Amino acid sequence: MPREIRIEISDELYEQLQQTAAGLHLPPEAYVGRVLNADLTRTRFREGARAFIAEHAEGFAERFGGPAGSSADAA
């Protein structure tokens, strides 16, 4: 279900928003929705990647070894 968020921005920022959205043939609200969605998607991806690494890094290192050129390999 879509939700509505109300924010206040300066007139200067709103003008820039309108120009950018117009350049993409979008209403300002749709452009802001796309930007917000992309930012949140990127954040969720990074959080998922960190969780995956934390969960599987030890097993991966045991099976395949550590990074090439690490100080443990130099000895």
N, C-alpha and C positions, 0 to 999 in steps of 0.2 A: 504494500500500500504506500503510495507516494506521501511524503511528508513535506511540509512547508517550513522553511527557515527564513527568518527575517534578520537582515543585518543592515548596519548603517555604514556607508562609505562616503568619502569626500566627493564633492562635485567633480573634481579633477580626475579622480580614479574612475568614477562612473562614466565620464566622457571617454576615457581610454577604453573602458570595458565595451561601451557601445561601438566604438570604432573597430575594435578587434572582432567583436561578434559580427558586425556588418560585413567585414572583410571575409568572414566565413559563411555569410548568408544565413546567420542564425540570430534569433532573438537573444538579448543579453542573458536572460534567465537560462536558456538552453546551453549557452556557452559556459556559464558559471557551473551548471550541473555537470557538464562534461569535464571541466577542469577539476572539480571536486572529486568526481568519480575516479578519474585517472590518478589523482594524488592518493586517494584512499586505497585503490587497487595496488599501487606501488608499495604503499606502507604495509598492506597485508602480505604481499609477496615477500618483502624483506623479513617480516616477522616469521613467516613460514620457513624461509630459508635458514634463518638463525636457529629456529627450533629443530629443523632437520639436521643441521650441522651438530648442534649440541647433543642430539640423540644418537647420531651415527658416526661421528668423527673418530671415536676410539676404535670401533670395529673396522672402519675403513683403513685407519693407520696400521692396525694389526695385520690386516690382510694384504695391503698394498705397500706398506711402508710410509714413512713421513715424506715431507716435501723434498724434492731434489736439491742437493747443495746445502742441506741443513748441517749444523755443527756435529751432530751425532754421526753423520756419514763421513765427515772429514777425518775422523780418527783412525 
